[in-house]
Amino acid sequence: MESSNVGSVTGGSLLVDAEWLCPECGATMFEFDRLTEDGAVFIWYACTREDCTGQRLSKKVLRMCSV
């Protein structure tokens, strides 16, 4: 499946069961590495297919709550 068709297949979202779809081949991705820096978490995802080198980086901001 081409990455241009992935959004239409998943209803416009690239998240499927909390996993990313590979931008190269459309296969599911897994969390490969995680780094926390400057109040944000950076998560690298890698493709589950051995012959694919697709990767994706996700950034999530940590929210601090004052009690």
Secondary structure, DSSP 8 states (H G I E B T S, - for coil): --HHHHHHHTTT-SEETTEEB-TTT--BEEEEEEEEETTEEEEEEEESSTT---EEEEEEE------
